[in-house]
Amino acid sequence: MNIYGFAGKPEAAKKTRGDQFFFVNNRFIKSPYLHHAVMSAFTDIIPQDSFPLYVLFIELDPAHIDINVHPTKQEIKFEDEKII
């Protein structure tokens, strides 16, 4: 598994959620679980009503994910989210 990307500096945080992206095997996804993990990392760094900028790419064996969870294929199921 590889995880790479970038997160904006705390001063780049905005009042709206719009600059937050996850890609798994180059497919855009939405993951409340992973979003919560990133937000937890920023808890003491940005104001509570702000949202950080991030773009994170996760590469892993396709056998460990199920992309057929949602019709738009933007939500996926990981074999074990806690590992990521």
Short mmCIF file of the C-alpha atoms (twelve columns), coordinates in Angstrom:
data_MODEL
# 
_entry.id   MODEL 
# 
loop_
_atom_site.group_PDB 
_atom_site.id 
_atom_site.type_symbol 
_atom_site.label_atom_id 
_atom_site.label_alt_id 
_atom_site.label_comp_id 
_atom_site.label_asym_id 
_atom_site.label_seq_id 
_atom_site.Cartn_x 
_atom_site.Cartn_y 
_atom_site.Cartn_z 
_atom_site.pdbx_PDB_model_num 
ATOM 1  C CA . MET A 1  0.000   0.000  0.000  1 
ATOM 2  C CA . ASN A 2  1.193   3.519  -0.807 1 
ATOM 3  C CA . ILE A 3  -0.310  6.752  0.471  1 
ATOM 4  C CA . TYR A 4  0.906   10.056 -0.897 1 
ATOM 5  C CA . GLY A 5  -0.400  13.526 -1.658 1 
ATOM 6  C CA . PHE A 6  -0.472  16.805 0.165  1 
ATOM 7  C CA . ALA A 7  -2.316  18.748 2.828  1 
ATOM 8  C CA . GLY A 8  -2.545  22.504 2.889  1 
ATOM 9  C CA . LYS A 9  -1.032  24.637 5.586  1 
ATOM 10 C CA . PRO A 10 -3.410  25.543 8.418  1 
ATOM 11 C CA . GLU A 11 -3.724  29.106 7.115  1 
ATOM 12 C CA . ALA A 12 -5.124  27.694 3.837  1 
ATOM 13 C CA . ALA A 13 -8.146  26.175 5.635  1 
ATOM 14 C CA . LYS A 14 -11.524 27.430 4.411  1 
ATOM 15 C CA . LYS A 15 -15.031 27.722 5.817  1 
ATOM 16 C CA . THR A 16 -16.403 25.359 3.170  1 
ATOM 17 C CA . ARG A 17 -15.691 21.764 2.232  1 
ATOM 18 C CA . GLY A 18 -14.619 21.790 -1.342 1 
ATOM 19 C CA . ASP A 19 -10.917 21.209 -1.468 1 
ATOM 20 C CA . GLN A 20 -10.808 17.728 0.020  1 
ATOM 21 C CA . PHE A 21 -10.091 14.796 -2.252 1 
ATOM 22 C CA . PHE A 22 -9.300  11.106 -1.875 1 
ATOM 23 C CA . PHE A 23 -8.269  8.881  -4.758 1 
ATOM 24 C CA . VAL A 24 -7.936  5.121  -4.466 1 
ATOM 25 C CA . ASN A 25 -6.089  3.510  -7.364 1 
ATOM 26 C CA . ASN A 26 -6.630  6.796  -9.268 1 
ATOM 27 C CA . ARG A 27 -10.422 6.703  -8.718 1 
ATOM 28 C CA . PHE A 28 -12.041 9.633  -6.876 1 
ATOM 29 C CA . ILE A 29 -13.848 8.430  -3.763 1 
ATOM 30 C CA . LYS A 30 -15.735 9.827  -0.798 1 
ATOM 31 C CA . SER A 31 -14.959 8.291  2.569  1 
ATOM 32 C CA . PRO A 32 -16.428 9.678  5.790  1 
ATOM 33 C CA . TYR A 33 -14.078 7.398  7.744  1 
ATOM 34 C CA . LEU A 34 -10.909 8.703  6.068  1 
ATOM 35 C CA . HIS A 35 -12.210 12.287 6.152  1 
ATOM 36 C CA . HIS A 36 -12.698 11.987 9.913  1 
ATOM 37 C CA . ALA A 37 -9.131  10.720 10.274 1 
ATOM 38 C CA . VAL A 38 -7.745  13.752 8.410  1 
ATOM 39 C CA . MET A 39 -9.970  16.160 10.339 1 
ATOM 40 C CA . SER A 40 -8.765  14.624 13.614 1 
ATOM 41 C CA . ALA A 41 -5.184  15.360 12.602 1 
ATOM 42 C CA . PHE A 42 -6.101  19.038 12.145 1 
ATOM 43 C CA . THR A 43 -8.157  19.356 15.354 1 
ATOM 44 C CA . ASP A 44 -5.722  21.538 17.304 1 
ATOM 45 C CA . ILE A 45 -4.283  23.289 14.254 1 
ATOM 46 C CA . ILE A 46 -7.278  24.938 12.559 1 
ATOM 47 C CA . PRO A 47 -10.471 26.558 13.921 1 
ATOM 48 C CA . GLN A 48 -13.393 24.199 14.492 1 
ATOM 49 C CA . ASP A 49 -15.491 25.798 11.750 1 
ATOM 50 C CA . SER A 50 -12.763 25.432 9.102  1 
ATOM 51 C CA . PHE A 51 -11.850 22.655 6.691  1 
ATOM 52 C CA . PRO A 52 -8.329  21.816 5.519  1 
ATOM 53 C CA . LEU A 53 -7.226  21.410 1.941  1 
ATOM 54 C CA . TYR A 54 -6.018  17.910 1.103  1 
ATOM 55 C CA . VAL A 55 -5.495  15.650 -1.876 1 
ATOM 56 C CA . LEU A 56 -4.513  12.118 -0.922 1 
ATOM 57 C CA . PHE A 57 -3.799  9.186  -3.203 1 
ATOM 58 C CA . ILE A 58 -4.012  5.641  -1.896 1 
ATOM 59 C CA . GLU A 59 -2.690  2.771  -3.941 1 
ATOM 60 C CA . LEU A 60 -3.511  -0.751 -2.841 1 
ATOM 61 C CA . ASP A 61 -4.292  -4.167 -4.206 1 
ATOM 62 C CA . PRO A 62 -7.751  -4.027 -5.859 1 
ATOM 63 C CA . ALA A 63 -8.595  -7.323 -4.150 1 
ATOM 64 C CA . HIS A 64 -8.788  -5.405 -0.838 1 
ATOM 65 C CA . ILE A 65 -11.575 -3.044 -1.961 1 
ATOM 66 C CA . ASP A 66 -15.116 -3.317 -3.297 1 
ATOM 67 C CA . ILE A 67 -16.033 -0.522 -5.704 1 
ATOM 68 C CA . ASN A 68 -19.590 -1.755 -6.254 1 
ATOM 69 C CA . VAL A 69 -20.972 -0.319 -3.019 1 
ATOM 70 C CA . HIS A 70 -22.622 2.772  -4.537 1 
ATOM 71 C CA . PRO A 71 -24.106 3.364  -8.014 1 
ATOM 72 C CA . THR A 72 -21.769 6.303  -8.733 1 
ATOM 73 C CA . LYS A 73 -18.790 4.221  -7.561 1 
ATOM 74 C CA . GLN A 74 -17.637 7.166  -5.431 1 
ATOM 75 C CA . GLU A 75 -17.982 5.140  -2.261 1 
ATOM 76 C CA . ILE A 76 -15.948 2.007  -1.817 1 
ATOM 77 C CA . LYS A 77 -15.633 -0.594 0.871  1 
ATOM 78 C CA . PHE A 78 -12.178 -1.364 2.200  1 
ATOM 79 C CA . GLU A 79 -11.379 -4.818 3.456  1 
ATOM 80 C CA . ASP A 80 -9.954  -3.114 6.588  1 
ATOM 81 C CA . GLU A 81 -10.282 0.700  6.847  1 
ATOM 82 C CA . LYS A 82 -8.249  0.836  10.048 1 
ATOM 83 C CA . ILE A 83 -5.088  -0.192 8.225  1 
ATOM 84 C CA . ILE A 84 -5.299  2.861  6.011  1 
# 
